[in-house]
Amino acid sequence: MDDRSFPHSEIDADLDLGTYRRMVELKRIGNRAVHRAQEENRRLGIPNVYSIGGRIYYEQPDGTLTREEPPFERSSSGTSEGGPEPE
C-alpha cells in the first residue's frame, strides 16, 4: 500500500499510517471470511440474511432478495439445526 491510499478526511487524519494499514488488513480478512461463509451457505442451501435500510432480507437460491422468511426444517428434537429452543 502506498501513501496515496491513506485517508485524507479530518477524522482519519489522526490515524497513524500503521494503524490505518492494520485496519485495512483486518477489514480485508473479515470481508474474505464473510464471502466464504456466504458461499458455504449457498452450497448448503441456507439462505443468507441481510439488513438493508433496517429491513431484513433473505437471499433466495437464484440470488434475488425477498423480505419473506423462508421455511426451515426442524430436527427430530423439534429445534432448528443449531438454533435456539423454541419458546
MOPAC internal coordinates of N, CA, C and O (Angstrom, degrees):
PM7 1SCF
backbone

  N    0.0000 0     0.00 0     0.00 0    0    0    0
  C    1.4530 1     0.00 0     0.00 0    1    0    0
  C    1.5221 1   107.78 1     0.00 0    2    1    0
  O    1.2310 1   120.06 1   -46.18 1    3    2    1
  N    1.3114 1   117.48 1   133.82 1    3    2    1
  C    1.4489 1   119.24 1   177.59 1    5    3    2
  C    1.5288 1   109.35 1  -101.21 1    6    5    3
  O    1.2310 1   120.63 1    -7.88 1    7    6    5
  N    1.3206 1   116.41 1   172.12 1    7    6    5
  C    1.4684 1   120.89 1  -176.54 1    9    7    6
  C    1.5181 1   113.09 1   -65.95 1   10    9    7
  O    1.2310 1   119.65 1   162.08 1   11   10    9
  N    1.3318 1   118.27 1   -17.92 1   11   10    9
  C    1.4642 1   120.07 1   179.81 1   13   11   10
  C    1.5138 1   112.29 1   -66.39 1   14   13   11
  O    1.2310 1   119.74 1   156.56 1   15   14   13
  N    1.3409 1   118.10 1   -23.44 1   15   14   13
  C    1.4560 1   120.53 1   179.72 1   17   15   14
  C    1.5260 1   111.66 1   -88.10 1   18   17   15
  O    1.2310 1   119.66 1   176.25 1   19   18   17
  N    1.3226 1   118.26 1    -3.75 1   19   18   17
  C    1.4520 1   121.63 1   178.69 1   21   19   18
  C    1.5233 1   109.19 1   -67.43 1   22   21   19
  O    1.2310 1   120.13 1   -38.33 1   23   22   21
  N    1.3373 1   117.36 1   141.67 1   23   22   21
  C    1.4680 1   120.28 1  -176.15 1   25   23   22
  C    1.5236 1   111.54 1   -63.53 1   26   25   23
  O    1.2310 1   121.41 1   -29.07 1   27   26   25
  N    1.3267 1   114.91 1   150.93 1   27   26   25
  C    1.4599 1   119.94 1  -178.41 1   29   27   26
  C    1.5211 1   112.86 1  -122.03 1   30   29   27
  O    1.2310 1   119.77 1  -175.31 1   31   30   29
  N    1.3330 1   118.05 1     4.69 1   31   30   29
  C    1.4575 1   119.24 1   179.07 1   33   31   30
  C    1.5229 1   109.17 1   -76.98 1   34   33   31
  O    1.2310 1   120.79 1   -17.01 1   35   34   33
  N    1.3326 1   116.09 1   162.99 1   35   34   33
  C    1.4603 1   120.56 1   179.86 1   37   35   34
  C    1.5214 1   111.29 1   -62.40 1   38   37   35
  O    1.2310 1   119.73 1   141.48 1   39   38   37
  N    1.3224 1   118.12 1   -38.52 1   39   38   37
  C    1.4585 1   121.89 1  -178.25 1   41   39   38
  C    1.5215 1   109.80 1   -65.67 1   42   41   39
  O    1.2310 1   120.35 1   133.29 1   43   42   41
  N    1.3338 1   116.93 1   -46.71 1   43   42   41
  C    1.4581 1   121.24 1  -176.41 1   45   43   42
  C    1.5301 1   112.71 1   -77.24 1   46   45   43
  O    1.2310 1   119.78 1   166.96 1   47   46   45
  N    1.3127 1   118.03 1   -13.04 1   47   46   45
  C    1.4546 1   120.90 1  -177.52 1   49   47   46
  C    1.5226 1   111.35 1   -63.60 1   50   49   47
  O    1.2310 1   119.79 1   155.86 1   51   50   49
  N    1.3253 1   118.00 1   -24.14 1   51   50   49
  C    1.4578 1   121.27 1   179.78 1   53   51   50
  C    1.5250 1   112.32 1   -79.59 1   54   53   51
  O    1.2310 1   119.69 1   168.56 1   55   54   53
  N    1.3345 1   118.20 1   -11.44 1   55   54   53
  C    1.4576 1   121.07 1  -179.97 1   57   55   54
  C    1.5211 1   110.63 1   -75.22 1   58   57   55
  O    1.2310 1   121.09 1   -45.79 1   59   58   57
  N    1.3006 1   115.52 1   134.21 1   59   58   57
  C    1.4483 1   121.93 1   172.11 1   61   59   58
  C    1.5312 1   107.60 1   -68.29 1   62   61   59
  O    1.2310 1   119.32 1   -34.63 1   63   62   61
  N    1.3075 1   118.90 1   145.37 1   63   62   61
  C    1.4608 1   122.44 1  -178.17 1   65   63   62
  C    1.5282 1   110.94 1   -57.90 1   66   65   63
  O    1.2310 1   119.83 1   139.66 1   67   66   65
  N    1.3168 1   117.93 1   -40.34 1   67   66   65
  C    1.4610 1   121.26 1   178.42 1   69   67   66
  C    1.5180 1   111.70 1   -64.26 1   70   69   67
  O    1.2310 1   120.50 1   140.28 1   71   70   69
  N    1.3333 1   116.65 1   -39.72 1   71   70   69
  C    1.4664 1   120.91 1   178.15 1   73   71   70
  C    1.5175 1   109.77 1   -64.80 1   74   73   71
  O    1.2310 1   120.48 1   136.59 1   75   74   73
  N    1.3155 1   116.68 1   -43.41 1   75   74   73
  C    1.4593 1   120.95 1   179.42 1   77   75   74
  C    1.5319 1   110.34 1   -62.07 1   78   77   75
  O    1.2310 1   120.30 1   135.49 1   79   78   77
  N    1.3135 1   117.03 1   -44.51 1   79   78   77
  C    1.4697 1   120.04 1   179.68 1   81   79   78
  C    1.5264 1   111.05 1   -62.37 1   82   81   79
  O    1.2310 1   120.21 1   140.12 1   83   82   81
  N    1.3339 1   117.19 1   -39.88 1   83   82   81
  C    1.4688 1   120.81 1   178.66 1   85   83   82
  C    1.5229 1   110.00 1   -65.70 1   86   85   83
  O    1.2310 1   120.44 1   139.42 1   87   86   85
  N    1.3294 1   116.76 1   -40.58 1   87   86   85
  C    1.4601 1   121.33 1   178.74 1   89   87   86
  C    1.5363 1   110.12 1   -61.63 1   90   89   87
  O    1.2310 1   120.07 1   136.40 1   91   90   89
  N    1.3084 1   117.46 1   -43.60 1   91   90   89
  C    1.4663 1   121.90 1   178.83 1   93   91   90
  C    1.5258 1   110.02 1   -62.93 1   94   93   91
  O    1.2310 1   120.35 1   138.39 1   95   94   93
  N    1.3346 1   116.94 1   -41.61 1   95   94   93
  C    1.4681 1   121.05 1   179.58 1   97   95   94
  C    1.5284 1   110.88 1   -64.41 1   98   97   95
  O    1.2310 1   119.82 1   135.93 1   99   98   97
  N    1.3296 1   117.94 1   -44.07 1   99   98   97
  C    1.4653 1   121.01 1   179.10 1  101   99   98
  C    1.5253 1   111.46 1   -64.31 1  102  101   99
  O    1.2310 1   120.70 1   142.26 1  103  102  101
  N    1.3238 1   116.26 1   -37.74 1  103  102  101
  C    1.4683 1   119.96 1   177.36 1  105  103  102
  C    1.5233 1   110.07 1   -64.64 1  106  105  103
  O    1.2310 1   120.23 1   138.98 1  107  106  105
  N    1.3196 1   117.16 1   -41.02 1  107  106  105
  C    1.4656 1   121.47 1   178.49 1  109  107  106
  C    1.5241 1   110.66 1   -62.29 1  110  109  107
  O    1.2310 1   120.39 1   136.28 1  111  110  109
  N    1.3231 1   116.87 1   -43.72 1  111  110  109
  C    1.4646 1   121.34 1   178.84 1  113  111  110
  C    1.5295 1   110.08 1   -62.99 1  114  113  111
  O    1.2310 1   120.52 1   134.65 1  115  114  113
  N    1.3251 1   116.61 1   -45.35 1  115  114  113
  C    1.4629 1   120.84 1   179.08 1  117  115  114
  C    1.5164 1   112.24 1   -62.23 1  118  117  115
  O    1.2310 1   120.36 1   135.75 1  119  118  117
  N    1.3219 1   116.92 1   -44.25 1  119  118  117
  C    1.4663 1   120.84 1   179.57 1  121  119  118
  C    1.5264 1   110.94 1   -62.17 1  122  121  119
  O    1.2310 1   120.45 1   139.76 1  123  122  121
  N    1.3163 1   116.75 1   -40.24 1  123  122  121
  C    1.4650 1   120.99 1   179.26 1  125  123  122
  C    1.5332 1   109.96 1   -64.72 1  126  125  123
  O    1.2310 1   120.22 1   137.94 1  127  126  125
  N    1.3342 1   117.18 1   -42.06 1  127  126  125
  C    1.4685 1   121.09 1   179.73 1  129  127  126
  C    1.5277 1   110.98 1   -64.25 1  130  129  127
  O    1.2310 1   120.26 1   137.99 1  131  130  129
  N    1.3179 1   117.11 1   -42.01 1  131  130  129
  C    1.4662 1   120.47 1   178.59 1  133  131  130
  C    1.5209 1   110.11 1   -63.98 1  134  133  131
  O    1.2310 1   120.08 1   136.59 1  135  134  133
  N    1.3197 1   117.46 1   -43.41 1  135  134  133
  C    1.4660 1   121.28 1   179.71 1  137  135  134
  C    1.5279 1   110.67 1   -60.35 1  138  137  135
  O    1.2310 1   120.41 1   136.63 1  139  138  137
  N    1.3232 1   116.82 1   -43.37 1  139  138  137
  C    1.4721 1   120.56 1   179.41 1  141  139  138
  C    1.5261 1   110.74 1   -65.21 1  142  141  139
  O    1.2310 1   120.04 1   139.54 1  143  142  141
  N    1.3355 1   117.52 1   -40.46 1  143  142  141
  C    1.4670 1   120.56 1   178.82 1  145  143  142
  C    1.5278 1   110.59 1   -65.09 1  146  145  143
  O    1.2310 1   120.22 1   139.81 1  147  146  145
  N    1.3227 1   117.19 1   -40.19 1  147  146  145
  C    1.4657 1   120.51 1   177.71 1  149  147  146
  C    1.5237 1   110.43 1   -62.17 1  150  149  147
  O    1.2310 1   120.24 1   136.06 1  151  150  149
  N    1.3220 1   117.15 1   -43.94 1  151  150  149
  C    1.4608 1   120.79 1   179.30 1  153  151  150
  C    1.5265 1   110.89 1   -63.09 1  154  153  151
  O    1.2310 1   120.20 1   138.96 1  155  154  153
  N    1.3240 1   117.22 1   -41.04 1  155  154  153
  C    1.4588 1   120.43 1   178.71 1  157  155  154
  C    1.5308 1   110.57 1   -64.61 1  158  157  155
  O    1.2310 1   120.27 1   137.58 1  159  158  157
  N    1.3310 1   117.09 1   -42.42 1  159  158  157
  C    1.4678 1   120.34 1   176.48 1  161  159  158
  C    1.5201 1   110.76 1   -57.95 1  162  161  159
  O    1.2310 1   120.11 1   135.57 1  163  162  161
  N    1.3204 1   117.39 1   -44.43 1  163  162  161
  C    1.4719 1   120.82 1   179.46 1  165  163  162
  C    1.5277 1   110.30 1   -61.59 1  166  165  163
  O    1.2310 1   120.70 1   136.30 1  167  166  165
  N    1.3218 1   116.27 1   -43.70 1  167  166  165
  C    1.4655 1   121.30 1   179.99 1  169  167  166
  C    1.5317 1   110.95 1   -61.79 1  170  169  167
  O    1.2310 1   120.43 1   142.88 1  171  170  169
  N    1.3228 1   116.77 1   -37.12 1  171  170  169
  C    1.4656 1   121.63 1  -178.84 1  173  171  170
  C    1.5313 1   113.33 1   -87.86 1  174  173  171
  O    1.2310 1   120.27 1   177.50 1  175  174  173
  N    1.3306 1   117.09 1    -2.50 1  175  174  173
  C    1.4602 1   120.66 1  -179.83 1  177  175  174
  C    1.5222 1   113.78 1    77.86 1  178  177  175
  O    1.2310 1   120.38 1  -159.14 1  179  178  177
  N    1.3338 1   116.87 1    20.86 1  179  178  177
  C    1.4647 1   122.11 1   178.81 1  181  179  178
  C    1.5231 1   107.75 1   -96.39 1  182  181  179
  O    1.2310 1   119.69 1   -54.30 1  183  182  181
  N    1.3408 1   118.19 1   125.70 1  183  182  181
  C    1.4627 1   118.54 1  -178.97 1  185  183  182
  C    1.5264 1   111.84 1   -69.19 1  186  185  183
  O    1.2310 1   120.81 1   -40.71 1  187  186  185
  N    1.3213 1   116.05 1   139.29 1  187  186  185
  C    1.4538 1   120.64 1   171.31 1  189  187  186
  C    1.5223 1   107.00 1   -79.02 1  190  189  187
  O    1.2310 1   120.54 1   -35.82 1  191  190  189
  N    1.3165 1   116.57 1   144.18 1  191  190  189
  C    1.4586 1   122.17 1  -177.06 1  193  191  190
  C    1.5227 1   107.79 1  -118.01 1  194  193  191
  O    1.2310 1   121.16 1   -46.67 1  195  194  193
  N    1.3351 1   115.39 1   133.33 1  195  194  193
  C    1.4564 1   121.28 1  -178.02 1  197  195  194
  C    1.5221 1   109.92 1  -128.22 1  198  197  195
  O    1.2310 1   120.82 1   -29.91 1  199  198  197
  N    1.3231 1   116.03 1   150.09 1  199  198  197
  C    1.4605 1   121.97 1   171.17 1  201  199  198
  C    1.5209 1   106.20 1  -110.30 1  202  201  199
  O    1.2310 1   121.04 1   -64.12 1  203  202  201
  N    1.3183 1   115.62 1   115.88 1  203  202  201
  C    1.4665 1   121.49 1  -179.62 1  205  203  202
  C    1.5218 1   107.34 1  -123.61 1  206  205  203
  O    1.2310 1   120.71 1   -63.02 1  207  206  205
  N    1.3048 1   116.25 1   116.98 1  207  206  205
  C    1.4589 1   120.40 1  -178.99 1  209  207  206
  C    1.5251 1   112.39 1    60.43 1  210  209  207
  O    1.2310 1   120.70 1  -147.70 1  211  210  209
  N    1.3374 1   116.27 1    32.30 1  211  210  209
  C    1.4543 1   120.62 1   178.89 1  213  211  210
  C    1.5205 1   114.50 1    80.42 1  214  213  211
  O    1.2310 1   119.82 1  -175.78 1  215  214  213
  N    1.3290 1   117.94 1     4.22 1  215  214  213
  C    1.4660 1   122.32 1   178.38 1  217  215  214
  C    1.5208 1   109.32 1  -111.40 1  218  217  215
  O    1.2310 1   120.80 1   -34.45 1  219  218  217
  N    1.3231 1   116.08 1   145.55 1  219  218  217
  C    1.4603 1   122.14 1  -179.19 1  221  219  218
  C    1.5269 1   109.75 1   -88.72 1  222  221  219
  O    1.2310 1   120.79 1   -48.37 1  223  222  221
  N    1.3330 1   116.09 1   131.63 1  223  222  221
  C    1.4621 1   122.91 1   177.18 1  225  223  222
  C    1.5205 1   109.00 1  -126.67 1  226  225  223
  O    1.2310 1   120.93 1   -34.09 1  227  226  225
  N    1.3245 1   115.84 1   145.91 1  227  226  225
  C    1.4529 1   122.91 1   179.04 1  229  227  226
  C    1.5242 1   108.59 1  -115.36 1  230  229  227
  O    1.2310 1   120.82 1   -45.27 1  231  230  229
  N    1.3139 1   116.04 1   134.73 1  231  230  229
  C    1.4590 1   120.80 1   178.84 1  233  231  230
  C    1.5258 1   109.14 1   -84.43 1  234  233  231
  O    1.2310 1   121.04 1   -53.30 1  235  234  233
  N    1.3206 1   115.62 1   126.70 1  235  234  233
  C    1.4565 1   121.13 1   178.42 1  237  235  234
  C    1.5316 1   109.40 1   -85.90 1  238  237  235
  O    1.2310 1   120.13 1   -15.73 1  239  238  237
  N    1.3401 1   117.36 1   164.27 1  239  238  237
  C    1.4747 1   120.21 1  -178.62 1  241  239  238
  C    1.5309 1   113.91 1   -54.86 1  242  241  239
  O    1.2310 1   119.77 1   150.39 1  243  242  241
  N    1.3413 1   118.04 1   -29.61 1  243  242  241
  C    1.4697 1   119.82 1   179.95 1  245  243  242
  C    1.5279 1   112.63 1   -85.02 1  246  245  243
  O    1.2310 1   120.38 1  -177.79 1  247  246  245
  N    1.3461 1   116.87 1     2.21 1  247  246  245
  C    1.4608 1   121.03 1   177.15 1  249  247  246
  C    1.5151 1   114.78 1    95.07 1  250  249  247
  O    1.2310 1   119.95 1   169.36 1  251  250  249
  N    1.3370 1   117.70 1   -10.64 1  251  250  249
  C    1.4625 1   119.50 1   178.20 1  253  251  250
  C    1.5223 1   109.77 1   -76.02 1  254  253  251
  O    1.2310 1   120.81 1   -20.17 1  255  254  253
  N    1.3224 1   116.07 1   159.83 1  255  254  253
  C    1.4530 1   121.56 1   179.49 1  257  255  254
  C    1.5154 1   110.43 1  -106.53 1  258  257  255
  O    1.2310 1   121.02 1   -35.09 1  259  258  257
  N    1.3257 1   115.65 1   144.91 1  259  258  257
  C    1.4545 1   121.49 1   177.08 1  261  259  258
  C    1.5179 1   108.19 1  -138.33 1  262  261  259
  O    1.2310 1   120.71 1   -25.85 1  263  262  261
  N    1.3262 1   116.24 1   154.15 1  263  262  261
  C    1.4638 1   120.04 1   175.77 1  265  263  262
  C    1.5199 1   110.62 1   -90.46 1  266  265  263
  O    1.2310 1   120.31 1   170.73 1  267  266  265
  N    1.3322 1   117.01 1    -9.27 1  267  266  265
  C    1.4605 1   121.12 1  -179.40 1  269  267  266
  C    1.5243 1   110.00 1   -79.06 1  270  269  267
  O    1.2310 1   120.62 1   -56.92 1  271  270  269
  N    1.3274 1   116.41 1   123.08 1  271  270  269
  C    1.4617 1   120.60 1  -179.50 1  273  271  270
  C    1.5151 1   109.79 1   -66.61 1  274  273  271
  O    1.2310 1   120.23 1   -52.00 1  275  274  273
  N    1.3341 1   117.16 1   128.00 1  275  274  273
  C    1.4616 1   119.12 1  -179.43 1  277  275  274
  C    1.5234 1   110.82 1   -72.50 1  278  277  275
  O    1.2310 1   120.47 1   -26.50 1  279  278  277
  N    1.3346 1   116.71 1   153.50 1  279  278  277
  C    1.4590 1   118.68 1   176.29 1  281  279  278
  C    1.5280 1   109.47 1   -69.02 1  282  281  279
  O    1.2310 1   120.38 1   -26.72 1  283  282  281
  N    1.3094 1   116.87 1   153.28 1  283  282  281
  C    1.4547 1   119.71 1   176.13 1  285  283  282
  C    1.5162 1   108.32 1  -134.57 1  286  285  283
  O    1.2310 1   121.60 1   -28.04 1  287  286  285
  N    1.3155 1   114.54 1   151.96 1  287  286  285
  C    1.4596 1   120.34 1  -178.44 1  289  287  286
  C    1.5191 1   109.47 1   -86.87 1  290  289  287
  O    1.2310 1   121.14 1   -35.73 1  291  290  289
  N    1.3119 1   115.42 1   144.27 1  291  290  289
  C    1.4594 1   120.70 1   175.12 1  293  291  290
  C    1.5227 1   108.74 1   -99.94 1  294  293  291
  O    1.2310 1   121.05 1   -33.38 1  295  294  293
  N    1.3037 1   115.59 1   146.62 1  295  294  293
  C    1.4563 1   119.10 1   176.80 1  297  295  294
  C    1.5267 1   108.82 1   -73.90 1  298  297  295
  O    1.2310 1   119.89 1    -6.92 1  299  298  297
  N    1.3222 1   117.82 1   173.08 1  299  298  297
  C    1.4575 1   121.49 1  -178.63 1  301  299  298
  C    1.5197 1   112.31 1   -62.64 1  302  301  299
  O    1.2310 1   119.93 1   160.16 1  303  302  301
  N    1.3433 1   117.74 1   -19.84 1  303  302  301
  C    1.4628 1   120.32 1   178.96 1  305  303  302
  C    1.5235 1   111.72 1   -82.85 1  306  305  303
  O    1.2310 1   120.45 1   176.38 1  307  306  305
  N    1.3432 1   116.74 1    -3.62 1  307  306  305
  C    1.4597 1   120.27 1   178.31 1  309  307  306
  C    1.5091 1   114.85 1    90.45 1  310  309  307
  O    1.2310 1   119.91 1  -173.59 1  311  310  309
  N    1.3271 1   117.78 1     6.41 1  311  310  309
  C    1.4582 1   120.71 1   177.25 1  313  311  310
  C    1.5102 1   109.05 1  -114.77 1  314  313  311
  O    1.2310 1   120.68 1   -24.61 1  315  314  313
  N    1.3158 1   116.31 1   155.39 1  315  314  313
  C    1.4589 1   119.05 1   174.59 1  317  315  314
  C    1.5214 1   107.71 1   -70.65 1  318  317  315
  O    1.2310 1   120.52 1   -26.98 1  319  318  317
  N    1.3016 1   116.61 1   153.02 1  319  318  317
  C    1.4628 1   121.13 1  -178.30 1  321  319  318
  C    1.5033 1   109.47 1   -57.35 1  322  321  319
  O    1.2310 1   120.76 1   -63.69 1  323  322  321
  N    1.3333 1   116.16 1   116.31 1  323  322  321
  C    1.4541 1   120.05 1   175.34 1  325  323  322
  C    1.5124 1   113.92 1    74.91 1  326  325  323
  O    1.2310 1   119.38 1  -179.89 1  327  326  325
  N    1.3110 1   118.78 1     0.11 1  327  326  325
  C    1.4523 1   120.41 1  -177.20 1  329  327  326
  C    1.5152 1   112.58 1   -95.25 1  330  329  327
  O    1.2310 1   120.31 1    -5.10 1  331  330  329
  N    1.3185 1   117.00 1   174.90 1  331  330  329
  C    1.4471 1   121.01 1  -179.65 1  333  331  330
  C    1.5180 1   111.74 1   -73.09 1  334  333  331
  O    1.2310 1   120.57 1   -20.37 1  335  334  333
  N    1.3052 1   116.52 1   159.63 1  335  334  333
  C    1.4585 1   121.84 1   175.78 1  337  335  334
  C    1.5222 1   108.74 1   -64.16 1  338  337  335
  O    1.2310 1   119.43 1   -39.88 1  339  338  337
  N    1.3450 1   118.68 1   140.12 1  339  338  337
  C    1.4653 1   119.32 1   176.92 1  341  339  338
  C    1.5201 1   110.19 1   -68.73 1  342  341  339
  O    1.2310 1   121.00 1   -28.48 1  343  342  341
  N    1.3242 1   115.69 1   151.52 1  343  342  341
  C    1.4644 1   120.08 1  -178.98 1  345  343  342
  C    1.5068 1   111.16 1   -83.31 1  346  345  343
  O    1.2310 1   120.10 1   180.00 1  347  346  345

